[in-house]
Amino acid sequence: MLSRVNTVAFNGLEILDVDLQVQISSGLPAFTIVGLPDKAVAESRERVRAALQSLGLSLPAKRITLNLAPADLLKEGSHFDLPVALGLLAGMGIIPQEDLADYIVLGELGLDGSLLPVNGILPTAVKANRCNKGLICPAANGSEAVWSGLQSIIAPDSLLALVNHFKGTQLIPFPVAQKTEKKSTLLDMSDVKGQESAKRALEIAAAGAHNLLMIGPPGAGKSMLAARLPSILPPLTAAEALETSMIHSVAGELKNGSICFERPFRDPHHSASTPALVGGGRKASPGEISLAHNGILFLDELPEFSRAALEALRQPLENGRVSISRVNAHTVYPARFQLIAAMNPCRCGHLGDPALACSRAPKCAEEYQSRISGPLLDRIDIHIEVPAVSPWEMNDVKKGESSAAIRERVIRAREIQAARFRQLGHPELNTNSQLRGDMLETVAALDNDASALLISFAEKARLSARAYHRTLRLARTIADLQNMPKVLKMHIAEALALRSRLPGRSV
């Protein structure tokens, strides 16, 4: 007798159909799994055997062959446990085969028959919805699957409950969608003493999703400013939250199956390897830049990251995606993130201060800053110096502007940008950082004075074409913050000021 169960394999965010076939035939007792399974899939035999024994069932003393088709596709992960168990139960005549035909099945089994959560439920549910199929998954993943809009979801907490559901003796309730509550945070822009120019740069960066580099001595407040950037960003839209959560689901980062509408903020340590940052490894897993999709990637102590890891950021910063190629896999992950970086001007951090700078200045600054390549700096829209805070500013009891007030201006500027993109026929774009060269001529047209200023600076500073366009995008964002339809000379001037020179280095 041959029974079949629909399940899936993962290649990044791509969901690949797998036809699990179970044949129980006469012959010497054996249980064989074929179809290029990895170690976790091969071990499912023992987990399934123990789970069935917990139900009072034992495998028939026959030859059992289980095939995962297509046979040339590598099958990885423990989510094949439940499809294997259901295929066996259907082959033994305990569950009707026709009841399983309209479902995609995923789940890991415990030895006591309990169902344990697995990764990748959300993108699988989206695929099931697209293919007009239902989904069977563990109860812990049920709320995650609901966000796909799928109406046919069975999410039991044990194999016994699932068998009773198919026999009609138990009704498994439909899972309830869960949303992560907004974190109660005390981080607010009003906590930052002084640094008014840095706050202004952060507001512009937030309004247009521009990349930002802060250079300053230790203790100036660079990390403090970056940590407060999420407090002035608008929440994720429903489409953005779904897109971001699909990546987190594949990576196993969704907790309790709940979706978060706050923009991700990832701050990896500078010892992170290239695969950890951009993705890769044996299973081509998503890296920090993909987990920061639609959010922020904060790289503190930027020159301390390995040169290879930093150079790997160049293509994703330009394209908004990362392509991971391996011998047995080629995976593409979304990676449209906002890069916020911080660094000291030199190794001792006190370049330009005669009382604190080391004896090797300015030579040490040249060596330290040379770790950041010109092409990477060219992709960062805003370069600002963050000076040390004076004792007078630290002693000031007056509170600065709150994050809520800044956030209102940022949201208003983003609404202006979204409306403009809809008028241009590009509703998929959201912020000025995504403006392409052909659109800039329309949305950032300059008058003679503004054009003359930009051309003069570009010639003097030898700006690349990329830096020229990024300056225009920045000026467009500054104009949007002021709700002005045209980019004027003053907007160009402020945008150029935000691309200040690194100490001892040109633009």
C-alpha positions as CSV (number, residue, x, y, z in Angstrom):
1,M,0.0,0.0,0.0
2,L,1.3,3.5,-0.9
3,S,0.4,6.6,1.1
4,R,1.4,10.2,0.3
5,V,1.8,13.4,2.3
6,N,2.6,16.9,1.1
7,T,5.5,18.7,2.8
8,V,8.2,21.1,1.9
9,A,12.0,21.8,1.9
10,F,13.6,25.2,2.2
11,N,16.1,27.1,0.0
12,G,16.3,30.4,1.7
13,L,12.8,32.0,1.5
14,E,12.0,29.7,-1.5
15,I,9.6,26.9,-0.5
16,L,10.1,23.7,-2.5
17,D,7.4,21.0,-2.7
18,V,8.3,17.6,-1.4
19,D,6.1,14.5,-2.0
20,L,6.6,12.1,0.9
21,Q,5.7,8.6,-0.2
22,V,5.3,5.6,2.2
23,Q,5.2,2.0,1.0
24,I,4.5,-0.8,3.4
25,S,5.2,-4.2,1.7
26,S,5.8,-7.8,2.7
27,G,9.4,-8.8,3.4
28,L,11.9,-8.7,6.2
29,P,11.1,-6.0,8.7
30,A,13.0,-2.8,7.8
31,F,12.5,1.0,7.9
32,T,14.4,2.8,5.2
33,I,14.3,6.5,4.3
34,V,15.5,7.5,0.8
35,G,15.5,10.7,-1.1
36,L,18.8,12.4,0.0
37,P,17.9,12.9,3.7
38,D,20.3,14.6,6.1
39,K,21.1,13.4,9.6
40,A,18.1,15.0,11.2
41,V,15.7,13.4,8.7
42,A,17.4,10.0,9.1
43,E,17.0,10.2,12.8
44,S,13.2,10.8,12.5
45,R,12.8,7.0,12.3
46,E,13.5,6.7,16.0
47,R,11.5,9.8,17.0
48,V,8.5,8.6,15.0
49,R,8.8,5.0,16.3
50,A,8.8,6.3,19.9
51,A,5.9,8.7,19.3
52,L,3.7,6.0,17.8
53,Q,4.5,3.7,20.8
54,S,3.3,6.5,23.1
55,L,-0.1,6.1,21.3
56,G,-0.1,2.4,21.9
57,L,0.8,1.7,18.3
58,S,3.8,-0.3,16.9
59,L,5.1,-0.4,13.4
60,P,4.0,-3.4,11.4
61,A,6.6,-6.2,11.0
62,K,7.0,-5.5,7.3
63,R,9.3,-3.7,5.0
64,I,8.7,0.1,5.2
65,T,10.2,2.3,2.5
66,L,9.8,6.0,2.7
67,N,10.8,8.2,-0.3
68,L,11.2,12.0,-0.3
69,A,10.7,13.2,-3.9
70,P,12.3,14.8,-5.8
71,A,15.2,12.4,-4.8
72,D,18.0,14.7,-5.9
73,L,17.0,17.6,-3.6
74,L,18.7,17.6,-0.2
75,K,16.2,17.3,2.6
76,E,17.2,19.1,5.9
77,G,15.6,19.6,9.2
78,S,13.4,18.0,11.8
79,H,10.1,19.3,10.3
80,F,9.8,16.0,8.4
81,D,8.9,14.1,11.6
82,L,5.2,14.8,11.5
83,P,4.8,14.1,7.7
84,V,6.6,10.8,8.2
85,A,4.3,9.9,11.1
86,L,1.1,10.8,9.2
87,G,2.3,8.9,6.2
88,L,2.8,5.8,8.3
89,L,-0.6,6.2,10.0
90,A,-2.2,6.6,6.6
91,G,-0.3,3.5,5.3
92,M,-1.5,1.5,8.3
93,G,-5.1,2.6,7.7
94,I,-5.5,4.6,10.9
95,I,-6.0,7.9,9.1
96,P,-7.8,8.2,5.7
97,Q,-5.4,9.0,2.9
98,E,-7.8,11.5,1.3
99,D,-8.0,13.6,4.5
100,L,-4.3,14.5,4.1
101,A,-4.3,15.3,0.4
102,D,-5.3,18.9,0.9
103,Y,-2.7,19.8,3.5
104,I,1.0,20.7,3.7
105,V,2.4,19.1,6.9
106,L,5.4,20.3,9.0
107,G,6.4,19.5,12.6
108,E,8.9,17.9,14.9
109,L,7.9,15.0,17.2
110,G,8.9,14.5,20.8
111,L,9.3,10.9,22.1
112,D,6.1,11.3,24.0
113,G,4.1,12.2,20.9
114,S,4.2,16.0,21.6
115,L,4.6,18.4,18.7
116,L,7.5,20.8,18.9
117,P,7.9,24.1,17.0
118,V,9.9,24.3,13.8
119,N,11.3,27.1,11.6
120,G,9.8,28.4,8.3
121,I,6.0,28.1,9.1
122,L,5.1,31.6,8.0
123,P,6.5,31.3,4.4
124,T,5.1,27.8,4.2
125,A,1.6,29.1,5.2
126,V,1.9,31.8,2.5
127,K,2.7,29.2,-0.1
128,A,-0.2,27.0,1.1
129,N,-2.5,29.9,0.8
130,R,-1.3,30.6,-2.7
131,C,-1.8,26.9,-3.7
132,N,-5.3,26.6,-2.1
133,K,-4.1,24.0,0.5
134,G,-4.4,23.8,4.2
135,L,-1.6,23.6,6.8
136,I,-0.9,21.2,9.6
137,C,1.7,22.5,12.1
138,P,2.6,22.4,15.8
139,A,0.4,24.5,18.1
140,A,3.3,26.7,19.0
141,N,3.5,27.8,15.4
142,G,-0.2,28.2,14.8
143,S,-0.4,31.9,15.5
144,E,2.4,32.5,13.1
145,A,0.6,30.8,10.3
146,V,-2.6,32.8,10.8
147,W,-0.8,36.0,9.7
148,S,-0.6,34.5,6.1
149,G,-4.4,34.8,5.8
150,L,-4.7,31.0,5.5
151,Q,-8.2,29.8,6.6
152,S,-7.5,26.1,6.9
153,I,-5.0,25.6,9.7
154,I,-4.8,22.6,12.0
155,A,-2.3,23.3,14.9
156,P,-2.4,20.4,17.5
157,D,-0.1,20.1,20.5
158,S,0.3,16.4,20.1
159,L,0.1,13.5,17.6
160,L,-2.8,12.0,19.7
161,A,-4.8,15.2,19.4
162,L,-4.3,15.2,15.6
163,V,-5.3,11.5,15.2
164,N,-8.5,12.2,17.3
165,H,-9.2,15.3,15.1
166,F,-9.2,13.2,11.9
167,K,-11.3,10.5,13.6
168,G,-13.9,13.2,14.6
169,T,-13.5,12.6,18.4
170,Q,-11.7,15.9,19.1
171,L,-11.9,19.4,17.7
172,I,-8.7,21.4,17.5
173,P,-9.5,25.1,17.8
174,F,-8.3,27.5,15.1
175,P,-5.2,29.3,16.3
176,V,-5.3,33.0,17.3
177,A,-2.9,35.5,15.7
178,Q,-0.5,37.1,18.2
179,K,1.3,40.4,18.0
180,T,4.4,41.2,20.0
181,E,3.6,44.0,22.4
182,K,5.6,47.2,22.0
183,K,8.6,47.2,24.2
184,S,8.3,49.7,27.1
185,T,11.6,51.5,26.6
186,L,13.1,54.4,28.4
187,L,15.4,55.3,25.5
188,D,14.4,58.7,24.3
189,M,16.2,61.4,22.3
190,S,15.5,63.9,25.2
191,D,18.1,61.9,27.3
192,V,20.9,63.0,25.0
193,K,22.8,66.0,26.2
194,G,24.0,68.4,23.6
195,Q,24.8,66.9,20.1
196,E,22.1,69.0,18.4
197,S,23.8,68.6,15.0
198,A,24.0,64.8,15.4
199,K,20.3,64.7,16.4
200,R,19.4,66.7,13.3
201,A,21.5,64.3,11.1
202,L,19.7,61.3,12.8
203,E,16.3,62.8,12.0
204,I,17.2,63.3,8.4
205,A,18.6,59.8,8.2
206,A,15.3,58.4,9.7
207,A,13.1,60.4,7.4
208,G,14.8,59.1,4.2
209,A,16.3,55.8,5.4
210,H,19.7,57.1,4.6
211,N,22.9,55.4,5.8
212,L,24.8,57.3,8.5
213,L,28.4,57.2,9.8
214,M,29.3,58.9,13.1
215,I,32.9,59.7,13.9
216,G,34.0,61.0,17.3
217,P,36.0,60.4,20.4
218,P,35.1,57.7,23.0
219,G,32.2,58.7,25.2
220,A,30.8,61.3,22.8
221,G,27.4,59.6,22.6
222,K,27.6,57.8,19.2
223,S,26.2,54.5,20.5
224,M,23.7,56.3,22.7
225,L,22.3,58.2,19.6
226,A,22.2,55.0,17.5
227,A,20.3,53.1,20.2
228,R,17.6,55.9,20.2
229,L,17.1,55.8,16.4
230,P,14.3,53.2,16.6
231,S,12.3,55.5,18.8
232,I,11.9,58.1,16.0
233,L,11.2,55.6,13.2
234,P,7.6,54.8,12.0
235,P,6.3,51.2,12.7
236,L,6.4,48.6,10.0
237,T,3.5,48.5,7.6
238,A,1.6,45.2,7.4
239,A,3.4,44.2,4.1
240,E,6.8,45.1,5.6
241,A,6.0,43.2,8.8
242,L,5.0,40.1,6.9
243,E,8.1,40.3,4.7
244,T,10.5,40.8,7.6
245,S,8.8,38.1,9.7
246,M,9.2,35.5,6.9
247,I,13.0,36.0,7.1
248,H,12.9,35.7,10.9
249,S,10.7,32.6,10.7
250,V,13.2,30.8,8.4
251,A,16.0,31.8,10.9
252,G,14.0,30.6,13.9
253,E,13.9,34.2,15.3
254,L,10.1,34.4,15.8
255,K,9.3,33.9,19.4
256,N,5.9,32.2,20.3
257,G,4.8,32.6,16.7
258,S,4.0,36.3,17.3
259,I,4.6,39.0,14.7
260,C,6.4,42.2,15.6
261,F,5.6,45.6,14.0
262,E,8.7,47.4,15.3
263,R,11.5,47.8,13.0
264,P,14.4,45.4,13.6
265,F,17.5,46.7,15.2
266,R,20.5,44.5,14.8
267,D,23.9,45.3,16.4
268,P,26.4,42.5,15.9
269,H,29.7,42.5,17.7
270,H,32.7,43.5,15.6
271,S,34.1,39.9,15.9
272,A,31.2,38.7,13.6
273,S,32.3,36.6,10.6
274,T,31.4,37.3,7.0
275,P,28.7,34.5,6.9
276,A,27.3,35.7,10.2
277,L,27.0,39.2,8.8
278,V,25.8,38.6,5.2
279,G,24.5,35.0,5.5
280,G,25.8,31.6,4.6
281,G,27.2,28.7,6.4
282,R,26.4,25.1,5.7
283,K,22.6,25.7,5.3
284,A,23.0,29.2,3.7
285,S,21.1,30.8,6.6
286,P,20.2,34.5,6.6
287,G,22.7,36.8,8.1
288,E,22.4,40.0,10.2
289,I,21.8,42.2,7.1
290,S,18.8,40.1,6.2
291,L,17.5,39.9,9.8
292,A,17.7,43.8,9.7
293,H,15.6,43.9,6.5
294,N,13.3,47.0,6.7
295,G,15.1,48.1,9.8
296,I,18.5,49.1,11.2
297,L,21.9,47.5,11.1
298,F,24.2,49.2,13.7
299,L,27.9,48.5,13.3
300,D,29.7,50.0,16.3
301,E,33.5,50.3,16.1
302,L,33.3,50.0,12.3
303,P,37.1,49.6,11.6
304,E,37.3,46.7,14.0
305,F,35.2,44.5,11.7
306,S,37.1,42.3,9.4
307,R,37.8,43.8,6.0
308,A,36.1,40.9,4.1
309,A,32.9,41.3,6.2
310,L,32.8,45.0,5.5
311,E,33.4,44.7,1.8
312,A,30.7,42.1,1.6
313,L,28.2,44.9,2.5
314,R,28.8,46.9,-0.6
315,Q,26.5,45.0,-3.0
316,P,23.6,44.6,-0.6
317,L,23.8,48.3,0.3
318,E,23.3,49.1,-3.4
319,N,20.8,46.3,-4.4
320,G,18.8,45.7,-1.3
321,R,19.4,41.9,-1.5
322,V,22.2,39.4,-0.9
323,S,22.9,36.4,-3.1
324,I,24.6,33.4,-1.3
325,S,26.2,30.9,-3.6
326,R,27.3,27.5,-2.4
327,V,28.2,24.2,-4.2
328,N,24.8,22.7,-3.5
329,A,22.7,25.9,-3.0
330,H,22.0,29.3,-4.5
331,T,19.9,31.5,-2.2
332,V,18.8,35.1,-2.4
333,Y,17.6,36.9,0.7
334,P,16.2,40.4,0.9
335,A,18.5,42.9,2.7
336,R,17.1,46.4,2.4
337,F,18.5,47.8,5.6
338,Q,19.6,51.2,6.9
339,L,23.3,51.1,7.9
340,I,24.2,53.1,11.0
341,A,27.9,53.0,11.8
342,A,30.1,54.5,14.5
343,M,33.9,54.8,14.8
344,N,36.7,56.6,16.5
345,P,38.9,58.9,14.4
346,C,41.9,56.8,15.3
347,R,43.0,53.9,17.5
348,C,43.3,56.1,20.7
349,G,40.2,58.0,19.7
350,H,41.5,61.5,20.5
351,L,42.8,62.7,17.2
352,G,43.1,66.5,17.2
353,D,43.3,66.8,21.0
354,P,46.9,67.7,21.9
355,A,46.4,66.7,25.6
356,L,45.0,63.2,24.9
357,A,46.2,62.2,21.4
358,C,48.9,59.5,21.1
359,S,52.4,60.3,19.9
360,R,51.8,58.5,16.6
361,A,49.1,61.1,15.5
362,P,48.2,61.7,12.7
363,K,49.9,58.6,11.2
364,C,47.8,56.3,13.4
365,A,44.6,58.0,12.1
366,E,45.5,57.3,8.5
367,E,46.2,53.6,9.3
368,Y,43.0,53.2,11.3
369,Q,40.7,54.9,8.8
370,S,42.3,53.1,5.9
371,R,40.4,50.0,7.1
372,I,37.3,51.5,5.7
373,S,37.5,51.4,1.9
374,G,36.5,54.3,-0.3
375,P,33.8,52.3,-2.1
376,L,32.1,51.5,1.2
377,L,32.2,55.1,2.4
378,D,30.8,56.2,-1.0
379,R,27.7,54.2,-0.2
380,I,27.1,56.0,3.1
381,D,25.0,59.1,2.6
382,I,25.8,61.0,5.8
383,H,29.2,61.4,7.4
384,I,29.2,63.5,10.6
385,E,31.6,64.3,13.4
386,V,30.3,63.8,16.9
387,P,32.4,66.0,19.2
388,A,32.9,65.3,22.9
389,V,30.2,66.7,25.2
390,S,31.4,69.6,27.4
391,P,30.9,69.5,31.2
392,W,28.6,72.5,30.8
393,E,26.3,70.6,28.5
394,M,26.3,67.5,30.8
395,N,25.3,69.7,33.7
396,D,22.4,71.2,31.8
397,V,19.1,70.1,33.4
398,K,17.0,71.2,30.5
399,K,15.5,68.3,28.5
400,G,15.9,68.2,24.8
401,E,13.2,67.5,22.2
402,S,11.5,64.2,22.8
403,S,11.5,61.2,20.4
404,A,7.7,61.5,20.0
405,A,8.0,65.0,18.5
406,I,10.8,64.0,16.1
407,R,8.9,60.9,15.1
408,E,5.9,62.9,14.0
409,R,8.0,64.9,11.6
410,V,9.7,61.7,10.3
411,I,6.3,60.0,9.7
412,R,5.0,63.1,7.9
413,A,8.1,63.2,5.6
414,R,7.7,59.5,4.8
415,E,4.1,60.0,4.0
416,I,5.1,62.7,1.5
417,Q,7.6,60.3,-0.1
418,A,5.1,57.4,-0.3
419,A,2.5,59.7,-2.0
420,R,5.1,60.9,-4.5
421,F,6.1,57.3,-5.4
422,R,2.5,56.4,-5.9
423,Q,2.1,59.3,-8.3
424,L,5.2,58.2,-10.2
425,G,3.8,54.7,-10.5
426,H,6.2,53.0,-8.2
427,P,4.1,52.1,-5.1
428,E,6.7,49.4,-4.2
429,L,9.2,52.2,-3.2
430,N,8.9,53.9,0.2
431,T,11.8,56.3,1.0
432,N,14.1,58.7,-0.8
433,S,17.1,56.3,-0.3
434,Q,15.5,54.1,-3.0
435,L,15.3,56.9,-5.5
436,R,16.9,55.9,-8.8
437,G,18.8,58.2,-11.1
438,D,16.0,58.5,-13.7
439,M,13.6,59.6,-11.0
440,L,16.0,62.2,-9.5
441,E,15.7,64.4,-12.5
442,T,11.9,64.6,-11.8
443,V,11.6,64.7,-8.0
444,A,14.8,66.6,-7.3
445,A,15.1,69.1,-10.1
446,L,17.4,72.0,-9.1
447,D,17.2,75.7,-10.0
448,N,20.4,77.4,-11.3
449,D,21.7,78.4,-7.8
450,A,21.3,75.0,-6.3
451,S,22.7,73.3,-9.4
452,A,25.8,75.6,-9.4
453,L,26.5,74.9,-5.8
454,L,26.3,71.2,-6.2
455,I,28.4,71.1,-9.3
456,S,31.1,73.3,-7.8
457,F,31.3,71.1,-4.7
458,A,31.3,67.9,-6.8
459,E,34.2,69.2,-8.8
460,K,36.2,70.4,-5.9
461,A,35.6,67.3,-3.7
462,R,35.8,65.0,-6.8
463,L,32.4,63.3,-5.9
464,S,31.6,60.1,-7.7
465,A,28.4,59.7,-9.7
466,R,27.0,57.6,-6.8
467,A,27.9,60.3,-4.2
468,Y,26.4,63.0,-6.4
469,H,23.1,61.1,-6.6
470,R,23.1,60.3,-2.9
471,T,23.6,64.0,-2.1
472,L,20.5,64.8,-4.3
473,R,18.5,62.1,-2.4
474,L,19.6,63.6,0.9
475,A,18.6,67.1,-0.2
476,R,15.2,65.8,-1.3
477,T,14.6,64.4,2.2
478,I,15.6,67.6,3.8
479,A,13.1,69.4,1.6
480,D,10.4,66.8,2.5
481,L,11.0,67.4,6.2
482,Q,10.2,71.1,5.6
483,N,7.2,70.1,3.4
484,M,8.7,72.0,0.4
485,P,7.9,70.7,-3.1
486,K,11.2,71.9,-4.6
487,V,14.8,71.3,-3.7
488,L,16.5,74.7,-3.0
489,K,20.0,75.9,-2.6
490,M,19.7,75.7,1.2
491,H,18.8,72.0,1.0
492,I,21.8,71.3,-1.1
493,A,24.0,73.2,1.3
494,E,22.8,71.2,4.3
495,A,23.1,67.9,2.4
496,L,26.7,68.7,1.4
497,A,27.5,69.7,5.1
498,L,26.3,66.2,6.1
499,R,28.9,64.6,3.9
500,S,31.8,66.2,6.0
501,R,35.3,64.9,5.6
502,L,36.7,62.3,7.9
503,P,39.5,63.8,10.0
504,G,42.6,63.6,7.7
505,R,40.6,62.1,4.8
506,S,38.7,63.4,1.8
507,V,35.0,62.7,1.1
